[in-house]
Amino acid sequence: MKVFTQRRTEEDGFRSVKQVLVEILPVVKAWGGDAIEHSRVTGSFAKGTNVPGGTDADLLISLAHDYNHAPVTIYKGLFEHLRKNGYPNVRANHIAIQVPTGGLLIDLIPARKANSKSEDHRVFNRKTGEWVVTNLNTHTQIVALSGRLSEIRIMKLWRNAKSLFFPSFVLELAVIEALKSHKNISETQDIESHIKSILVYLATDFKNASLTDPANPSNLISEDMLKIERTLVANAAQKSLAGGWKSFMSSFAA
């Protein structure tokens, strides 16, 4: 019954997201016109790592490679267009523009294709003020096929309960890195030891770790967080380790 209820809840959530996207896309299309080659759900929803309390869906807005505008201009242009056309409470995030609507949070990622032959995109990084080339399809595949979805979801619930700034992709890469020497959970069913290993990694190595973009090794994903932000994650992990497993689970369990 619990599995059925969870599946039904996820299906209801998907329908809600789809309905909201149907409402937003015409507004986006009015901004980008024929320069928009496609839009695609990406991020946690596509990877299978979405949890309550996070962004409900990420949507890549893919613009043609010969669209003659800089990534920063594209980002700011869509932001202002949304703000003036029915979405006054949009928020500028990392590489996305967050749109609160219909009780959901939708992250729109405007990006220009790097060339006509691949899904590499130039995206504006608001935190650094620079643009980078990356591939969100690669991000989805790396995480979705990592065998660490259960651990990632648990750590996202932990992050949300602790109100930590810990971007989802950084968290996902950190979990994968922390468990690189462990067997897949489906083989061992030892989730407690896996979570402990993740917390140990966050408490000790994470502050100075260099987590690179699997789609472009020149991008340091770990630099999306300030040193103080990584230190706060490390401190929270240390406290959770000291509290033990029951305390850890009760901190976010419904």
C-alpha positions as CSV (number, residue, x, y, z in Angstrom):
1,M,0.0,0.0,0.0
2,K,2.8,2.4,0.9
3,V,4.5,1.8,-2.5
4,F,1.2,2.3,-4.3
5,T,0.5,5.5,-2.4
6,Q,4.0,6.9,-3.2
7,R,3.7,6.0,-6.9
8,R,0.3,7.7,-7.0
9,T,1.7,10.8,-5.3
10,E,4.5,11.0,-7.8
11,E,2.1,10.6,-10.7
12,D,-0.1,13.4,-9.3
13,G,3.0,15.5,-9.0
14,F,4.0,14.8,-12.6
15,R,0.5,15.8,-13.8
16,S,0.7,19.1,-11.8
17,V,4.1,19.9,-13.2
18,K,3.0,19.2,-16.8
19,Q,0.0,21.4,-16.3
20,V,2.1,24.3,-15.1
21,L,4.6,23.9,-17.9
22,V,1.8,24.0,-20.5
23,E,0.9,27.4,-19.0
24,I,4.5,28.8,-18.9
25,L,5.8,27.6,-22.2
26,P,3.7,30.0,-24.4
27,V,5.1,32.9,-22.4
28,V,8.7,31.6,-22.9
29,K,7.9,31.0,-26.6
30,A,6.8,34.7,-27.0
31,W,10.2,35.7,-25.7
32,G,12.5,33.4,-27.7
33,G,10.3,32.7,-30.8
34,D,11.9,30.6,-33.5
35,A,15.3,30.7,-31.8
36,I,14.0,28.1,-29.3
37,E,14.9,24.7,-30.7
38,H,13.4,22.7,-27.9
39,S,12.5,22.6,-24.2
40,R,13.2,19.6,-22.0
41,V,12.6,18.6,-18.4
42,T,15.9,18.1,-16.7
43,G,17.4,18.3,-13.2
44,S,16.1,16.2,-10.2
45,F,12.8,15.4,-11.8
46,A,14.5,13.8,-14.8
47,K,17.2,12.1,-12.7
48,G,14.7,10.5,-10.3
49,T,16.1,12.4,-7.3
50,N,13.3,14.9,-6.6
51,V,12.0,15.1,-3.0
52,P,9.4,17.2,-1.3
53,G,10.7,20.7,-0.4
54,G,12.8,21.1,-3.5
55,T,12.3,22.6,-7.0
56,D,9.4,20.7,-8.6
57,A,11.0,20.7,-12.1
58,D,13.8,22.1,-14.1
59,L,13.2,23.0,-17.8
60,L,16.0,23.5,-20.2
61,I,15.2,26.2,-22.8
62,S,17.5,25.4,-25.7
63,L,18.3,28.2,-28.1
64,A,19.9,27.8,-31.5
65,H,23.7,28.0,-31.6
66,D,23.6,31.0,-34.0
67,Y,21.2,33.0,-31.7
68,N,23.3,36.2,-31.6
69,H,23.0,37.1,-27.9
70,A,25.5,36.6,-25.1
71,P,24.4,34.1,-22.3
72,V,24.1,36.9,-19.8
73,T,21.8,38.8,-22.1
74,I,19.7,35.7,-22.7
75,Y,19.4,35.1,-19.0
76,K,18.5,38.7,-18.1
77,G,16.2,39.0,-21.1
78,L,14.1,35.9,-20.1
79,F,14.0,37.1,-16.5
80,E,12.6,40.5,-17.3
81,H,10.2,39.0,-19.9
82,L,8.7,36.6,-17.3
83,R,8.5,39.4,-14.6
84,K,6.6,41.6,-16.9
85,N,4.3,39.0,-18.4
86,G,2.4,37.3,-15.5
87,Y,5.2,36.1,-13.2
88,P,6.3,39.1,-11.1
89,N,7.8,37.0,-8.4
90,V,10.5,35.2,-10.5
91,R,13.8,34.7,-8.7
92,A,17.3,34.7,-10.2
93,N,19.1,31.5,-9.1
94,H,22.4,29.9,-10.0
95,I,22.0,29.0,-13.8
96,A,18.2,29.0,-13.6
97,I,15.3,31.4,-13.2
98,Q,12.9,30.2,-10.6
99,V,9.2,30.7,-11.3
100,P,6.7,30.2,-8.4
101,T,3.4,29.3,-10.0
102,G,0.4,27.0,-9.2
103,G,1.9,26.1,-5.9
104,L,5.0,24.8,-7.6
105,L,8.6,26.0,-8.2
106,I,9.8,25.7,-11.7
107,D,13.4,26.4,-12.7
108,L,13.8,27.6,-16.2
109,I,17.4,27.3,-17.6
110,P,17.9,29.5,-20.7
111,A,20.9,28.2,-22.7
112,R,22.4,28.6,-26.1
113,K,23.7,25.5,-27.9
114,A,27.5,25.6,-28.3
115,N,27.2,24.1,-31.8
116,S,24.6,22.5,-34.0
117,K,25.9,18.9,-33.6
118,S,25.7,18.3,-29.9
119,E,23.6,19.0,-26.8
120,D,26.4,21.1,-25.2
121,H,25.1,24.4,-24.1
122,R,26.4,27.8,-23.0
123,V,24.8,28.7,-19.7
124,F,25.1,31.9,-17.6
125,N,26.4,31.3,-14.1
126,R,24.9,34.0,-12.0
127,K,27.2,33.3,-9.0
128,T,30.4,33.8,-11.0
129,G,29.1,36.3,-13.6
130,E,30.6,34.1,-16.3
131,W,29.2,31.6,-18.8
132,V,30.2,28.0,-19.1
133,V,29.7,25.2,-21.5
134,T,28.1,22.1,-20.1
135,N,25.7,19.3,-21.0
136,L,22.6,18.8,-18.9
137,N,21.8,15.5,-20.6
138,T,25.2,14.2,-19.4
139,H,24.4,15.3,-15.9
140,T,21.1,13.5,-16.0
141,Q,22.7,10.2,-17.2
142,I,25.5,10.3,-14.7
143,V,23.2,10.7,-11.7
144,A,20.3,8.5,-13.0
145,L,22.6,5.6,-13.7
146,S,24.8,6.1,-10.6
147,G,23.0,3.5,-8.4
148,R,22.8,6.1,-5.7
149,L,19.3,7.5,-6.0
150,S,18.1,6.3,-2.6
151,E,21.1,7.9,-0.8
152,I,20.8,11.1,-2.8
153,R,17.1,11.5,-1.9
154,I,17.8,10.9,1.8
155,M,20.6,13.5,1.7
156,K,18.4,16.0,0.0
157,L,15.8,15.5,2.7
158,W,18.5,16.0,5.3
159,R,19.7,19.2,3.5
160,N,16.2,20.6,3.4
161,A,15.6,19.8,7.1
162,K,18.9,21.6,8.0
163,S,18.1,24.6,5.7
164,L,21.5,24.3,4.1
165,F,22.6,25.9,0.9
166,F,23.7,22.8,-1.0
167,P,22.9,22.9,-4.7
168,S,21.4,19.6,-5.9
169,F,24.0,18.8,-8.5
170,V,26.9,19.5,-6.0
171,L,25.1,17.2,-3.5
172,E,24.6,14.5,-6.1
173,L,28.2,14.5,-7.1
174,A,29.3,14.6,-3.5
175,V,27.2,11.5,-2.7
176,I,28.6,9.6,-5.8
177,E,32.2,10.6,-4.8
178,A,31.7,9.6,-1.1
179,L,30.4,6.1,-2.2
180,K,32.8,5.4,-5.1
181,S,34.3,2.4,-3.2
182,H,31.0,1.0,-2.0
183,K,28.8,-1.6,-3.7
184,N,25.4,-0.6,-5.0
185,I,22.7,-0.5,-2.3
186,S,20.6,-3.0,-4.2
187,E,23.4,-5.5,-3.6
188,T,24.1,-4.8,0.1
189,Q,20.9,-3.2,1.3
190,D,23.1,-1.4,3.9
191,I,21.7,2.1,3.6
192,E,22.8,3.1,7.1
193,S,26.5,2.5,6.4
194,H,26.2,4.3,3.1
195,I,24.7,7.4,4.7
196,K,27.4,7.3,7.4
197,S,30.1,7.2,4.8
198,I,28.5,10.2,3.1
199,L,28.3,12.2,6.3
200,V,32.0,11.3,7.1
201,Y,33.0,12.6,3.6
202,L,31.0,15.8,4.0
203,A,32.4,16.4,7.5
204,T,36.0,15.8,6.5
205,D,36.9,16.0,2.8
206,F,34.1,18.0,1.3
207,K,35.3,21.5,2.3
208,N,38.4,21.2,0.1
209,A,37.1,18.8,-2.5
210,S,37.3,19.6,-6.2
211,L,34.2,18.2,-7.8
212,T,34.4,18.6,-11.6
213,D,31.6,18.7,-14.2
214,P,31.4,15.3,-15.9
215,A,30.3,17.1,-19.1
216,N,33.3,19.5,-19.0
217,P,36.2,18.9,-16.6
218,S,37.3,22.5,-16.7
219,N,34.1,23.5,-14.8
220,L,34.6,23.1,-11.0
221,I,31.1,22.4,-9.7
222,S,32.3,22.6,-6.1
223,E,33.0,26.3,-6.7
224,D,29.3,26.9,-7.0
225,M,29.5,27.0,-3.2
226,L,31.5,29.5,-1.1
227,K,33.9,28.1,1.4
228,I,31.7,29.2,4.3
229,E,28.7,27.4,2.7
230,R,30.7,24.2,2.4
231,T,31.9,24.6,6.0
232,L,28.3,24.9,7.2
233,V,27.5,21.6,5.4
234,A,30.5,20.0,7.1
235,N,29.5,21.2,10.5
236,A,25.9,19.9,10.0
237,A,27.3,16.5,8.9
238,Q,29.6,16.3,11.9
239,K,26.6,17.0,14.2
240,S,24.5,14.4,12.5
241,L,27.3,11.8,12.9
242,A,27.5,12.5,16.6
243,G,23.7,12.2,17.0
244,G,23.6,8.7,15.5
245,W,21.3,7.0,13.0
246,K,18.0,7.3,14.8
247,S,18.5,11.0,15.4
248,F,19.5,11.5,11.7
249,M,16.4,9.8,10.4
250,S,14.0,11.5,12.9
251,S,15.4,14.9,11.8
252,F,13.4,14.8,8.6
253,A,11.0,11.8,8.8
254,A,7.4,12.7,8.6
